[in-house]
Amino acid sequence: MSPQVLLHGVEVWRGHFHLGPVTLAIQPGEYLVVVGPSGAGKTVLLETIAGWLEPSAGTVSLGGKPLASVPPRTRRCAFLSQKLPLLPSESFEENLRFGVACRGERADPKLEAHLLEILALTHCRGRRDVRTLSRGEQQRLALAQALLTRPQLLLLDEPTTALDPHKKPELWHLLRALHREFRCTVVHVTHDRNEAFFLGERIAVLLAGKLHQVAPPPTLYHHPADLSVARFFAPENLWPIAEAVAEGATLRVTLASVPVALWLPAGKGGSFVGIRPEEVAIIDPQRPLGPQVQTNLFSAVVEDLVFLDGQSEATLRTHEGLAVTARLPLCSALDRGLSAGQRVTVCLKPRSLYLVSEKSPA
Amino acid sequence: MSDDAFAPPFRRAGASSAVVLALFVGLLVASLARLAVTGPGRKPLEAILTPLGLSLAAAGLATLLAALLGIPAGLYLARTRTPGAFLGLLLDIPLVLSPVAIGTALLLFLRDPPGLWLEQALGVTFRFPGVVLAQFTVVLALVVRTATAAFAQADLTWEKHAATYGATRWFILTRVTLPAAKPGLAAGLVLAFARALGEFGATVTVAGTIPGRTETLATGLYLALAAGELRLAAQLALVLVLVAVVVLAAIRRWERR
């Protein structure tokens, strides 16, 4: 199957900002999330795919043909930029059918009714001014407008940014359901890591104009490609390595900052060793140690304990002086009566540890 | 009045100056009105209606012409960076030039080709087309300027979205570009119409003021004043005031939208 969108060595200049070179293949029907901090070039990338920006180098192709040679009408592309394609001078219905009208077609009444139903917009019918809709309703109307054109490629630029935090998961679920039903290719740009993990079949990490890693969520979680990617997803618990010695199937790494040695399965090398805060295990002294938690055990003191929404974040310091951040479900922190100043045993499980290098391997 | 607890500085001084200025303008209009009703030398109604009709026709035609040529130019200038600056400067000249100078330039322009061809085809000098041409030249810059501003303000994103969906250029122009600039365009055209109605210098230089043929409200007013017909002069001026009030009210309505 040839990719629906193929970027090959694409470079774009916007003033002083430079994107690329980006090489990326997006498969038909895929949900790809491009994640990165603000200013990473996510919108530039999306606008390049939409044909709004011309690359200074490289090629963008759509279904195997150069983008510029495919007339917009046959591209079947819908782009919901951060500024939504809603015309303030027009009514709800006119805006809903704006996409199909642009294509010189008539809206399919069955599809229209279905979209209004699943997007919970039926009550907005007959509104004269779309500016009176809530931000969430506007976002859903723009989605309905786009889907009414039966796009093959849907580009979404930060669709949840303007929504209240508690409204975001609602739209995530909706986007997931819509993608399952319409099976169009989606390229979704966001700075929200949770959103990326929730929606992305693959996630592309864009940092400072460079594509660092494109991978399914589990790979990204367990094997970040380099230090920047690891820092973007979890800046905690990343330590420089002084020495790494292979001992059979295991690797023994000595940290540079504190006299601590860690064992982990031998694999690819790296100059930093890290562990996600959710993977740090605080051992219950009452229970016997399972096979997973018999190596990399440290005695530590809880220096600080923060009560989060559903989670507890503990700042631990081991006997050797290593600072470790642990995040555990709130209930388990409450169950074992975790408190600041308490002595605990922590385990940095070998299979949870990962090695990364400063430079991207690509 | 706002509910804001913060009072801007020198509020009272500002308020009094606004009141004094309003009073001044009010007195000007009142003195016109008094003379228009009580002044000596009563004239038949046609003395007002004929120049009024001619004024409305000429100003309407001049505005229409300026719209047809100025709006596309404004669209171009709003969307272009490089050649726009010089072109814009050239088009702005009539805006700051004395109307009599514009009239003089027009008269000279009509003496040689290509202006002469226009003169031969339409018969411009001291005729009705001359009135329209003079007013058109004066208000063209105004239309181009306001149209440029209106198009520059409108968001390009909508046009890009329409193009991404696959819209034709005509569809984008009529459904997206023009509606987005409509309030600014409408205000600009009304302003141009008002300016054309009150135009004196260029009109009188190119077309003179021949009753029934080229006499407009503004030139007729001058003629009446020169002939010592104060009552008629005041009446004509008052009609101009009325038209100005209607125009200003219309602009305010559009601006509020």
Interface residues (C-beta under 8 A of the other chain):
Chain A: A50 G51 W52 P71 P72 R73 T74 R75 C77 A78 F79 S81 K83 P85 L87 S89 E90 F98 G99 A101 C102 R103 G104 T149
Chain B: D155 T157 W158 K160 H161 A162 A163 T164 Y165 G166 A167 T168 F171 R175 V176 P179 A180 K182
